[in-house]
Amino acid sequence: MKQMAKHILATAMLGSALLSGSVMAEQKIGVVDVQTVFQAMPQAAEISNSIQMEFKDQIDEVNQLQKDGQFYAERLQRDAATMSEKDKKELQQKIQGVREELAKKGQPLQQNIQRRQNEERNKLLGLIKQAIDSVAQKGSYDLILSAGAVSFSKEQFDVSEQVLEQVKKTN
């Protein structure tokens, strides 16, 4: 309860400070759409391609396993009526073996790709943060907000292009 009272008091003080005309006139505020900057970065496409190349052999292996499993399943469905019980059983065992192999290789591969994508995404977000800091410093901004946290802003406050240009310079 005490913590909530402090939070309400701090919010009220911040709100009243922002509403005062003299404070508003002196502040320079910008808005940046981080998602748009991220997607427009040339490094983002390069990283996606490099991750695909890094895991290419494993992806190809999993794709081949999927094709094999599909082939065996279609063959079993198509030829089951004319196959002997022994042949059916062997084909079902092959299908089961492919499924087990897919489970053994597919999920870890997916997790490794996801982990690498997260690592690289975090590096790019760090570059974006540095670019935002640089734009804020050069432009003497007091506050730069994420576009996702703002309900409305005029286009004149959007510094996304400046941030993107700064990110391109750092590459």
mmCIF file of the C-alpha atoms, coordinates in Angstrom:
data_MODEL
# 
_entry.id   MODEL 
# 
loop_
_atom_site.group_PDB 
_atom_site.id 
_atom_site.type_symbol 
_atom_site.label_atom_id 
_atom_site.label_alt_id 
_atom_site.label_comp_id 
_atom_site.label_asym_id 
_atom_site.label_entity_id 
_atom_site.label_seq_id 
_atom_site.pdbx_PDB_ins_code 
_atom_site.Cartn_x 
_atom_site.Cartn_y 
_atom_site.Cartn_z 
_atom_site.occupancy 
_atom_site.B_iso_or_equiv 
_atom_site.pdbx_formal_charge 
_atom_site.auth_seq_id 
_atom_site.auth_comp_id 
_atom_site.auth_asym_id 
_atom_site.auth_atom_id 
_atom_site.pdbx_PDB_model_num 
ATOM 1   C CA . MET A 1 1   ? 0.000  0.000   0.000   1.00 0.00 ? 1   MET A CA 1 
ATOM 2   C CA . LYS A 1 2   ? 2.835  2.352   0.911   1.00 0.00 ? 2   LYS A CA 1 
ATOM 3   C CA . GLN A 1 3   ? 4.596  1.512   -2.378  1.00 0.00 ? 3   GLN A CA 1 
ATOM 4   C CA . MET A 1 4   ? 1.434  2.261   -4.350  1.00 0.00 ? 4   MET A CA 1 
ATOM 5   C CA . ALA A 1 5   ? 1.015  5.631   -2.644  1.00 0.00 ? 5   ALA A CA 1 
ATOM 6   C CA . LYS A 1 6   ? 4.587  6.544   -3.600  1.00 0.00 ? 6   LYS A CA 1 
ATOM 7   C CA . HIS A 1 7   ? 3.915  5.456   -7.183  1.00 0.00 ? 7   HIS A CA 1 
ATOM 8   C CA . ILE A 1 8   ? 0.735  7.553   -7.403  1.00 0.00 ? 8   ILE A CA 1 
ATOM 9   C CA . LEU A 1 9   ? 2.509  10.573  -5.915  1.00 0.00 ? 9   LEU A CA 1 
ATOM 10  C CA . ALA A 1 10  ? 5.411  10.230  -8.369  1.00 0.00 ? 10  ALA A CA 1 
ATOM 11  C CA . THR A 1 11  ? 2.997  9.918   -11.294 1.00 0.00 ? 11  THR A CA 1 
ATOM 12  C CA . ALA A 1 12  ? 1.054  12.995  -10.172 1.00 0.00 ? 12  ALA A CA 1 
ATOM 13  C CA . MET A 1 13  ? 4.256  15.014  -9.803  1.00 0.00 ? 13  MET A CA 1 
ATOM 14  C CA . LEU A 1 14  ? 5.478  13.950  -13.249 1.00 0.00 ? 14  LEU A CA 1 
ATOM 15  C CA . GLY A 1 15  ? 2.101  14.749  -14.783 1.00 0.00 ? 15  GLY A CA 1 
ATOM 16  C CA . SER A 1 16  ? 1.971  18.196  -13.255 1.00 0.00 ? 16  SER A CA 1 
ATOM 17  C CA . ALA A 1 17  ? 5.551  18.919  -14.361 1.00 0.00 ? 17  ALA A CA 1 
ATOM 18  C CA . LEU A 1 18  ? 4.760  17.911  -17.923 1.00 0.00 ? 18  LEU A CA 1 
ATOM 19  C CA . LEU A 1 19  ? 1.609  20.019  -17.969 1.00 0.00 ? 19  LEU A CA 1 
ATOM 20  C CA . SER A 1 20  ? 3.364  23.190  -16.955 1.00 0.00 ? 20  SER A CA 1 
ATOM 21  C CA . GLY A 1 21  ? 3.844  25.332  -20.046 1.00 0.00 ? 21  GLY A CA 1 
ATOM 22  C CA . SER A 1 22  ? 7.349  26.490  -19.291 1.00 0.00 ? 22  SER A CA 1 
ATOM 23  C CA . VAL A 1 23  ? 8.639  22.947  -18.928 1.00 0.00 ? 23  VAL A CA 1 
ATOM 24  C CA . MET A 1 24  ? 6.953  21.828  -22.163 1.00 0.00 ? 24  MET A CA 1 
ATOM 25  C CA . ALA A 1 25  ? 8.401  24.735  -24.108 1.00 0.00 ? 25  ALA A CA 1 
ATOM 26  C CA . GLU A 1 26  ? 11.937 23.836  -23.100 1.00 0.00 ? 26  GLU A CA 1 
ATOM 27  C CA . GLN A 1 27  ? 11.829 20.113  -23.798 1.00 0.00 ? 27  GLN A CA 1 
ATOM 28  C CA . LYS A 1 28  ? 12.748 18.614  -27.152 1.00 0.00 ? 28  LYS A CA 1 
ATOM 29  C CA . ILE A 1 29  ? 11.009 15.295  -27.687 1.00 0.00 ? 29  ILE A CA 1 
ATOM 30  C CA . GLY A 1 30  ? 11.477 12.730  -30.452 1.00 0.00 ? 30  GLY A CA 1 
ATOM 31  C CA . VAL A 1 31  ? 9.801  9.470   -31.405 1.00 0.00 ? 31  VAL A CA 1 
ATOM 32  C CA . VAL A 1 32  ? 11.490 6.480   -33.046 1.00 0.00 ? 32  VAL A CA 1 
ATOM 33  C CA . ASP A 1 33  ? 9.857  3.397   -34.563 1.00 0.00 ? 33  ASP A CA 1 
ATOM 34  C CA . VAL A 1 34  ? 12.411 0.777   -33.565 1.00 0.00 ? 34  VAL A CA 1 
ATOM 35  C CA . GLN A 1 35  ? 10.648 -2.021  -35.454 1.00 0.00 ? 35  GLN A CA 1 
ATOM 36  C CA . THR A 1 36  ? 10.716 -0.090  -38.728 1.00 0.00 ? 36  THR A CA 1 
ATOM 37  C CA . VAL A 1 37  ? 14.371 0.826   -38.234 1.00 0.00 ? 37  VAL A CA 1 
ATOM 38  C CA . PHE A 1 38  ? 15.198 -2.801  -37.456 1.00 0.00 ? 38  PHE A CA 1 
ATOM 39  C CA . GLN A 1 39  ? 13.469 -4.087  -40.582 1.00 0.00 ? 39  GLN A CA 1 
ATOM 40  C CA . ALA A 1 40  ? 15.083 -1.448  -42.788 1.00 0.00 ? 40  ALA A CA 1 
ATOM 41  C CA . MET A 1 41  ? 18.597 -2.186  -41.558 1.00 0.00 ? 41  MET A CA 1 
ATOM 42  C CA . PRO A 1 42  ? 20.764 -3.831  -44.204 1.00 0.00 ? 42  PRO A CA 1 
ATOM 43  C CA . GLN A 1 43  ? 22.383 -5.885  -41.445 1.00 0.00 ? 43  GLN A CA 1 
ATOM 44  C CA . ALA A 1 44  ? 19.057 -7.616  -40.672 1.00 0.00 ? 44  ALA A CA 1 
ATOM 45  C CA . ALA A 1 45  ? 18.871 -9.290  -44.089 1.00 0.00 ? 45  ALA A CA 1 
ATOM 46  C CA . GLU A 1 46  ? 22.560 -10.182 -43.982 1.00 0.00 ? 46  GLU A CA 1 
ATOM 47  C CA . ILE A 1 47  ? 22.159 -11.839 -40.606 1.00 0.00 ? 47  ILE A CA 1 
ATOM 48  C CA . SER A 1 48  ? 19.138 -13.827 -41.743 1.00 0.00 ? 48  SER A CA 1 
ATOM 49  C CA . ASN A 1 49  ? 21.092 -15.108 -44.735 1.00 0.00 ? 49  ASN A CA 1 
ATOM 50  C CA . SER A 1 50  ? 24.175 -15.919 -42.663 1.00 0.00 ? 50  SER A CA 1 
ATOM 51  C CA . ILE A 1 51  ? 22.112 -17.906 -40.153 1.00 0.00 ? 51  ILE A CA 1 
ATOM 52  C CA . GLN A 1 52  ? 20.519 -19.865 -43.003 1.00 0.00 ? 52  GLN A CA 1 
ATOM 53  C CA . MET A 1 53  ? 23.977 -20.622 -44.394 1.00 0.00 ? 53  MET A CA 1 
ATOM 54  C CA . GLU A 1 54  ? 25.309 -21.530 -40.945 1.00 0.00 ? 54  GLU A CA 1 
ATOM 55  C CA . PHE A 1 55  ? 22.637 -24.200 -40.486 1.00 0.00 ? 55  PHE A CA 1 
ATOM 56  C CA . LYS A 1 56  ? 22.218 -25.129 -44.176 1.00 0.00 ? 56  LYS A CA 1 
ATOM 57  C CA . ASP A 1 57  ? 23.461 -28.718 -43.898 1.00 0.00 ? 57  ASP A CA 1 
ATOM 58  C CA . GLN A 1 58  ? 21.270 -29.462 -40.896 1.00 0.00 ? 58  GLN A CA 1 
ATOM 59  C CA . ILE A 1 59  ? 18.232 -27.813 -42.517 1.00 0.00 ? 59  ILE A CA 1 
ATOM 60  C CA . ASP A 1 60  ? 18.783 -29.854 -45.671 1.00 0.00 ? 60  ASP A CA 1 
ATOM 61  C CA . GLU A 1 61  ? 19.065 -33.035 -43.621 1.00 0.00 ? 61  GLU A CA 1 
ATOM 62  C CA . VAL A 1 62  ? 15.803 -32.330 -41.774 1.00 0.00 ? 62  VAL A CA 1 
ATOM 63  C CA . ASN A 1 63  ? 14.045 -31.457 -45.048 1.00 0.00 ? 63  ASN A CA 1 
ATOM 64  C CA . GLN A 1 64  ? 15.236 -34.743 -46.558 1.00 0.00 ? 64  GLN A CA 1 
ATOM 65  C CA . LEU A 1 65  ? 13.952 -36.649 -43.532 1.00 0.00 ? 65  LEU A CA 1 
ATOM 66  C CA . GLN A 1 66  ? 10.562 -34.966 -43.958 1.00 0.00 ? 66  GLN A CA 1 
ATOM 67  C CA . LYS A 1 67  ? 10.474 -35.910 -47.644 1.00 0.00 ? 67  LYS A CA 1 
ATOM 68  C CA . ASP A 1 68  ? 11.441 -39.499 -46.822 1.00 0.00 ? 68  ASP A CA 1 
ATOM 69  C CA . GLY A 1 69  ? 8.747  -39.753 -44.174 1.00 0.00 ? 69  GLY A CA 1 
ATOM 70  C CA . GLN A 1 70  ? 6.147  -38.351 -46.529 1.00 0.00 ? 70  GLN A CA 1 
ATOM 71  C CA . PHE A 1 71  ? 7.237  -40.757 -49.276 1.00 0.00 ? 71  PHE A CA 1 
ATOM 72  C CA . TYR A 1 72  ? 6.968  -43.771 -46.953 1.00 0.00 ? 72  TYR A CA 1 
ATOM 73  C CA . ALA A 1 73  ? 3.590  -42.657 -45.620 1.00 0.00 ? 73  ALA A CA 1 
ATOM 74  C CA . GLU A 1 74  ? 2.200  -42.140 -49.138 1.00 0.00 ? 74  GLU A CA 1 
ATOM 75  C CA . ARG A 1 75  ? 3.571  -45.502 -50.224 1.00 0.00 ? 75  ARG A CA 1 
ATOM 76  C CA . LEU A 1 76  ? 1.982  -47.230 -47.237 1.00 0.00 ? 76  LEU A CA 1 
ATOM 77  C CA . GLN A 1 77  ? -1.344 -45.547 -47.901 1.00 0.00 ? 77  GLN A CA 1 
ATOM 78  C CA . ARG A 1 78  ? -1.232 -46.274 -51.642 1.00 0.00 ? 78  ARG A CA 1 
ATOM 79  C CA . ASP A 1 79  ? 0.056  -49.854 -51.557 1.00 0.00 ? 79  ASP A CA 1 
ATOM 80  C CA . ALA A 1 80  ? -1.259 -51.140 -48.218 1.00 0.00 ? 80  ALA A CA 1 
ATOM 81  C CA . ALA A 1 81  ? -3.962 -53.249 -49.827 1.00 0.00 ? 81  ALA A CA 1 
ATOM 82  C CA . THR A 1 82  ? -1.461 -55.195 -51.942 1.00 0.00 ? 82  THR A CA 1 
ATOM 83  C CA . MET A 1 83  ? 1.411  -55.432 -49.448 1.00 0.00 ? 83  MET A CA 1 
ATOM 84  C CA . SER A 1 84  ? 2.177  -58.391 -47.251 1.00 0.00 ? 84  SER A CA 1 
ATOM 85  C CA . GLU A 1 85  ? 1.948  -57.931 -43.500 1.00 0.00 ? 85  GLU A CA 1 
ATOM 86  C CA . LYS A 1 86  ? 5.743  -58.177 -43.251 1.00 0.00 ? 86  LYS A CA 1 
ATOM 87  C CA . ASP A 1 87  ? 6.216  -55.378 -45.830 1.00 0.00 ? 87  ASP A CA 1 
ATOM 88  C CA . LYS A 1 88  ? 3.611  -53.215 -44.081 1.00 0.00 ? 88  LYS A CA 1 
ATOM 89  C CA . LYS A 1 89  ? 5.344  -53.693 -40.771 1.00 0.00 ? 89  LYS A CA 1 
ATOM 90  C CA . GLU A 1 90  ? 8.767  -52.841 -42.239 1.00 0.00 ? 90  GLU A CA 1 
ATOM 91  C CA . LEU A 1 91  ? 7.378  -49.686 -43.858 1.00 0.00 ? 91  LEU A CA 1 
ATOM 92  C CA . GLN A 1 92  ? 5.661  -48.660 -40.621 1.00 0.00 ? 92  GLN A CA 1 
ATOM 93  C CA . GLN A 1 93  ? 8.967  -49.160 -38.794 1.00 0.00 ? 93  GLN A CA 1 
ATOM 94  C CA . LYS A 1 94  ? 10.727 -46.980 -41.380 1.00 0.00 ? 94  LYS A CA 1 
ATOM 95  C CA . ILE A 1 95  ? 8.086  -44.289 -40.879 1.00 0.00 ? 95  ILE A CA 1 
ATOM 96  C CA . GLN A 1 96  ? 8.499  -44.519 -37.107 1.00 0.00 ? 96  GLN A CA 1 
ATOM 97  C CA . GLY A 1 97  ? 12.288 -44.341 -37.455 1.00 0.00 ? 97  GLY A CA 1 
ATOM 98  C CA . VAL A 1 98  ? 12.034 -41.227 -39.613 1.00 0.00 ? 98  VAL A CA 1 
ATOM 99  C CA . ARG A 1 99  ? 9.681  -39.617 -37.068 1.00 0.00 ? 99  ARG A CA 1 
ATOM 100 C CA . GLU A 1 100 ? 12.084 -40.368 -34.240 1.00 0.00 ? 100 GLU A CA 1 
ATOM 101 C CA . GLU A 1 101 ? 15.014 -39.014 -36.246 1.00 0.00 ? 101 GLU A CA 1 
ATOM 102 C CA . LEU A 1 102 ? 13.034 -35.866 -37.044 1.00 0.00 ? 102 LEU A CA 1 
ATOM 103 C CA . ALA A 1 103 ? 12.207 -35.382 -33.375 1.00 0.00 ? 103 ALA A CA 1 
ATOM 104 C CA . LYS A 1 104 ? 15.861 -35.943 -32.468 1.00 0.00 ? 104 LYS A CA 1 
ATOM 105 C CA . LYS A 1 105 ? 17.219 -33.503 -35.069 1.00 0.00 ? 105 LYS A CA 1 
ATOM 106 C CA . GLY A 1 106 ? 14.384 -31.109 -35.906 1.00 0.00 ? 106 GLY A CA 1 
ATOM 107 C CA . GLN A 1 107 ? 13.574 -29.592 -32.545 1.00 0.00 ? 107 GLN A CA 1 
ATOM 108 C CA . PRO A 1 108 ? 17.193 -28.990 -31.461 1.00 0.00 ? 108 PRO A CA 1 
ATOM 109 C CA . LEU A 1 109 ? 17.886 -27.428 -34.863 1.00 0.00 ? 109 LEU A CA 1 
ATOM 110 C CA . GLN A 1 110 ? 14.896 -25.132 -34.486 1.00 0.00 ? 110 GLN A CA 1 
ATOM 111 C CA . GLN A 1 111 ? 16.046 -24.153 -30.989 1.00 0.00 ? 111 GLN A CA 1 
ATOM 112 C CA . ASN A 1 112 ? 19.597 -23.455 -32.202 1.00 0.00 ? 112 ASN A CA 1 
ATOM 113 C CA . ILE A 1 113 ? 18.333 -21.297 -35.058 1.00 0.00 ? 113 ILE A CA 1 
ATOM 114 C CA . GLN A 1 114 ? 16.053 -19.400 -32.664 1.00 0.00 ? 114 GLN A CA 1 
ATOM 115 C CA . ARG A 1 115 ? 18.916 -18.888 -30.205 1.00 0.00 ? 115 ARG A CA 1 
ATOM 116 C CA . ARG A 1 116 ? 21.209 -17.532 -32.930 1.00 0.00 ? 116 ARG A CA 1 
ATOM 117 C CA . GLN A 1 117 ? 18.462 -15.247 -34.251 1.00 0.00 ? 117 GLN A CA 1 
ATOM 118 C CA . ASN A 1 118 ? 17.945 -13.865 -30.749 1.00 0.00 ? 118 ASN A CA 1 
ATOM 119 C CA . GLU A 1 119 ? 21.681 -13.285 -30.301 1.00 0.00 ? 119 GLU A CA 1 
ATOM 120 C CA . GLU A 1 120 ? 21.935 -11.417 -33.582 1.00 0.00 ? 120 GLU A CA 1 
ATOM 121 C CA . ARG A 1 121 ? 18.703 -9.487  -32.955 1.00 0.00 ? 121 ARG A CA 1 
ATOM 122 C CA . ASN A 1 122 ? 20.064 -8.321  -29.611 1.00 0.00 ? 122 ASN A CA 1 
ATOM 123 C CA . LYS A 1 123 ? 23.263 -7.135  -31.291 1.00 0.00 ? 123 LYS A CA 1 
ATOM 124 C CA . LEU A 1 124 ? 21.230 -5.131  -33.803 1.00 0.00 ? 124 LEU A CA 1 
ATOM 125 C CA . LEU A 1 125 ? 19.041 -3.678  -31.068 1.00 0.00 ? 125 LEU A CA 1 
ATOM 126 C CA . GLY A 1 126 ? 22.246 -2.578  -29.333 1.00 0.00 ? 126 GLY A CA 1 
ATOM 127 C CA . LEU A 1 127 ? 23.307 -0.802  -32.531 1.00 0.00 ? 127 LEU A CA 1 
ATOM 128 C CA . ILE A 1 128 ? 19.901 0.869   -32.726 1.00 0.00 ? 128 ILE A CA 1 
ATOM 129 C CA . LYS A 1 129 ? 20.215 1.995   -29.105 1.00 0.00 ? 129 LYS A CA 1 
ATOM 130 C CA . GLN A 1 130 ? 23.646 3.514   -29.836 1.00 0.00 ? 130 GLN A CA 1 
ATOM 131 C CA . ALA A 1 131 ? 22.208 5.270   -32.900 1.00 0.00 ? 131 ALA A CA 1 
ATOM 132 C CA . ILE A 1 132 ? 19.309 6.650   -30.859 1.00 0.00 ? 132 ILE A CA 1 
ATOM 133 C CA . ASP A 1 133 ? 21.754 7.942   -28.249 1.00 0.00 ? 133 ASP A CA 1 
ATOM 134 C CA . SER A 1 134 ? 23.851 9.547   -30.973 1.00 0.00 ? 134 SER A CA 1 
ATOM 135 C CA . VAL A 1 135 ? 20.843 11.211  -32.633 1.00 0.00 ? 135 VAL A CA 1 
ATOM 136 C CA . ALA A 1 136 ? 19.612 12.415  -29.242 1.00 0.00 ? 136 ALA A CA 1 
ATOM 137 C CA . GLN A 1 137 ? 22.980 13.914  -28.426 1.00 0.00 ? 137 GLN A CA 1 
ATOM 138 C CA . LYS A 1 138 ? 23.471 15.561  -31.835 1.00 0.00 ? 138 LYS A CA 1 
ATOM 139 C CA . GLY A 1 139 ? 19.917 16.913  -31.901 1.00 0.00 ? 139 GLY A CA 1 
ATOM 140 C CA . SER A 1 140 ? 19.901 17.987  -28.240 1.00 0.00 ? 140 SER A CA 1 
ATOM 141 C CA . TYR A 1 141 ? 16.824 15.887  -27.508 1.00 0.00 ? 141 TYR A CA 1 
ATOM 142 C CA . ASP A 1 142 ? 15.658 15.680  -23.917 1.00 0.00 ? 142 ASP A CA 1 
ATOM 143 C CA . LEU A 1 143 ? 13.521 12.623  -24.527 1.00 0.00 ? 143 LEU A CA 1 
ATOM 144 C CA . ILE A 1 144 ? 13.151 10.054  -27.304 1.00 0.00 ? 144 ILE A CA 1 
ATOM 145 C CA . LEU A 1 145 ? 10.243 7.657   -26.974 1.00 0.00 ? 145 LEU A CA 1 
ATOM 146 C CA . SER A 1 146 ? 9.497  4.412   -28.741 1.00 0.00 ? 146 SER A CA 1 
ATOM 147 C CA . ALA A 1 147 ? 6.673  4.805   -31.267 1.00 0.00 ? 147 ALA A CA 1 
ATOM 148 C CA . GLY A 1 148 ? 4.955  1.796   -29.711 1.00 0.00 ? 148 GLY A CA 1 
ATOM 149 C CA . ALA A 1 149 ? 4.648  3.666   -26.415 1.00 0.00 ? 149 ALA A CA 1 
ATOM 150 C CA . VAL A 1 150 ? 3.102  6.765   -27.984 1.00 0.00 ? 150 VAL A CA 1 
ATOM 151 C CA . SER A 1 151 ? -0.573 7.008   -28.915 1.00 0.00 ? 151 SER A CA 1 
ATOM 152 C CA . PHE A 1 152 ? -0.060 9.946   -31.253 1.00 0.00 ? 152 PHE A CA 1 
ATOM 153 C CA . SER A 1 153 ? 2.750  12.150  -32.421 1.00 0.00 ? 153 SER A CA 1 
ATOM 154 C CA . LYS A 1 154 ? 3.213  14.571  -35.262 1.00 0.00 ? 154 LYS A CA 1 
ATOM 155 C CA . GLU A 1 155 ? 5.554  13.516  -38.023 1.00 0.00 ? 155 GLU A CA 1 
ATOM 156 C CA . GLN A 1 156 ? 7.945  16.313  -37.115 1.00 0.00 ? 156 GLN A CA 1 
ATOM 157 C CA . PHE A 1 157 ? 8.863  14.431  -33.930 1.00 0.00 ? 157 PHE A CA 1 
ATOM 158 C CA . ASP A 1 158 ? 9.736  11.196  -35.766 1.00 0.00 ? 158 ASP A CA 1 
ATOM 159 C CA . VAL A 1 159 ? 13.508 10.631  -35.770 1.00 0.00 ? 159 VAL A CA 1 
ATOM 160 C CA . SER A 1 160 ? 13.381 7.085   -37.204 1.00 0.00 ? 160 SER A CA 1 
ATOM 161 C CA . GLU A 1 161 ? 15.053 8.101   -40.483 1.00 0.00 ? 161 GLU A CA 1 
ATOM 162 C CA . GLN A 1 162 ? 17.870 9.842   -38.626 1.00 0.00 ? 162 GLN A CA 1 
ATOM 163 C CA . VAL A 1 163 ? 18.372 6.746   -36.474 1.00 0.00 ? 163 VAL A CA 1 
ATOM 164 C CA . LEU A 1 164 ? 18.402 4.507   -39.562 1.00 0.00 ? 164 LEU A CA 1 
ATOM 165 C CA . GLU A 1 165 ? 20.998 6.736   -41.236 1.00 0.00 ? 165 GLU A CA 1 
ATOM 166 C CA . GLN A 1 166 ? 23.128 6.636   -38.086 1.00 0.00 ? 166 GLN A CA 1 
ATOM 167 C CA . VAL A 1 167 ? 22.894 2.824   -37.956 1.00 0.00 ? 167 VAL A CA 1 
ATOM 168 C CA . LYS A 1 168 ? 23.967 2.598   -41.600 1.00 0.00 ? 168 LYS A CA 1 
ATOM 169 C CA . LYS A 1 169 ? 27.006 4.757   -40.816 1.00 0.00 ? 169 LYS A CA 1 
ATOM 170 C CA . THR A 1 170 ? 28.136 2.418   -38.032 1.00 0.00 ? 170 THR A CA 1 
ATOM 171 C CA . ASN A 1 171 ? 28.264 -0.574  -40.375 1.00 0.00 ? 171 ASN A CA 1 
# 
